[in-house]
Amino acid sequence: MLEKIPAALAKTVSESLHIPTIGIGAGPHCDGQVLVMHDMLGINVEFKPRFLRQYLNLHEQITGAVHQYIKDVKSGDFPNEKEQY
């Protein structure tokens, strides 16, 4: 695991080892990459390192869904007759 080191150094290390290297913020010369799912999907909004590529903004959607759920429960709309036994 090579984390947050210069890409040139990661390349040198990867080329000198006979085992796979996994990078996290260490450039493209590693054998594999790690990107934490919560960061990639935009669930964590406070964490923004340079190596993070965010593919979705689930924080916004999750927050909206939770607020809608709270509103529906408080208004008595949830659960309705179809959502009970």
SVG drawing of the C-alpha trace seen along z (x, -y; Angstrom):
<svg xmlns="http://www.w3.org/2000/svg" viewBox="-55 -20 69 31">
<polyline fill="none" stroke="black" stroke-width="0.4" points="0.0,0.0 1.5,-3.3 -0.4,-6.3 0.1,-9.9 3.6,-9.6 5.0,-11.2 4.0,-9.3 7.6,-9.0 8.5,-7.3 5.5,-5.0 6.7,-4.0 10.2,-3.3 8.9,-1.2 6.4,0.7 9.1,1.5 11.5,2.7 9.1,5.1 7.9,8.6 4.6,8.1 1.6,5.9 1.4,2.4 -1.8,0.6 -2.0,-3.1 -4.1,-5.7 -3.1,-9.1 0.3,-7.7 -0.2,-8.0 -1.0,-5.6 2.1,-3.4 0.8,-1.1 -0.7,2.3 -4.1,1.3 -5.9,-1.7 -8.0,-2.3 -10.8,-4.8 -13.1,-4.6 -16.7,-4.1 -18.1,-6.7 -15.7,-9.3 -16.3,-8.2 -20.1,-8.3 -20.1,-11.7 -21.4,-10.5 -18.5,-12.2 -18.6,-15.9 -15.9,-17.2 -13.1,-15.0 -11.6,-16.4 -8.0,-15.2 -6.4,-15.9 -6.6,-12.2 -10.3,-11.9 -12.5,-11.7 -16.2,-12.0 -18.5,-10.3 -21.8,-11.0 -23.2,-13.4 -25.2,-11.0 -24.9,-13.3 -27.4,-15.6 -29.8,-12.8 -29.5,-11.1 -30.1,-14.3 -33.1,-15.1 -34.6,-11.6 -34.1,-11.8 -35.7,-15.2 -38.7,-14.0 -39.0,-10.9 -39.1,-13.1 -41.7,-15.4 -43.9,-12.4 -43.7,-10.9 -44.5,-14.2 -47.4,-14.9 -48.9,-11.5 -48.4,-10.6 -46.1,-7.7 -47.0,-5.0 -50.2,-5.0 -52.8,-2.2 -50.8,-0.5 -47.7,-0.5 -49.1,1.5 -50.5,5.0"/>
</svg>
